[in-house]
């Protein structure tokens, strides 16, 4: 009886141990941040193929290209890429006063990339974009052509995007990707140039047949492009969006950091902490600075002219340290 009881207990123990061992072997360890700097990307406004016709399309081409570019940026951010704000890019383009044709030149794109701190510039073109309607018993024409009101039948929307990634230090085109989207419906009617007065940054547009096809084209393009982009190394062109010095260290180990004018900081945001080891000045201007990494800090309070930060992990904050990110 005792032997049978011992054998049963041993068997149960063996099963439990095996289950624990199996669980340990099959549960992946949490991913660790490599600590390597991430590459930065910027997306130029998409251009449109000159083959598109019709005054309605021509009048809206800039707005359509801008809308597709914004959508691509959102998609890439969600994919985990580090993107430069579109407004920052727009400000530089306005300052440089570049013609539309110059903006799609890889060499010019590389120059813009250096100015805004983007390691890579993404150039895009809308190579196909339109509706094709087939009446019951007859065929229609591509949107942008010349045709009258359309009645019952089948309508298909097609959008195709071509994208290139350009190295901002060399101007070299590193990769190219293409994506197409098609949507179809029946019992559809419309009039020519229905999109002439439409805004291309609202739900009405993106829920339309052509809007859905465009979104699908962006999705398909990113499937090919994002894995390539994630393999690209940082070229060291990224400019810190925030950089300031520690003004005072509090008794609890937290620190007060000067808040630069126009800096946008929120509670919970994390920045790199660096300890300055050497500074060379020309008058009051810092011309050279050496610093070593201390760790990361997190913003715990934001006031009008300063922020309060806590050090994450071990280490020590010293007055004069640099907080940047």
Secondary structure, 3 states (H helix, E strand, C coil): CHHHHHHHHHHHHHHHHHHHHHHHHHCCCCCCCCCCCCCEEEECCCEECCCCCCHHHHHHHHHHHHHHHHHHHHHHHHCCCEECCHHHHHHHHHHHCCCHHHHCCHHHHHHHHHHHCCCEEEEEEEEEEEEEEEECCCCCCECCCCCCCECCEEEEEEEEEEEEEEECCCCCEEEEEEEEEEEEEECCCECCCCCCCCCCCCHHHHCCHHHHHHHHHHHHHHHHHHHHHHCCCCCCCCCCCCEEEEEEECCCCCEEEECCCCCCCCCCCEEEEEEEEEEEEECCEEEEEEEEEEEEEEEEEECCCEEEEEEECCCCCCCCCEEEC
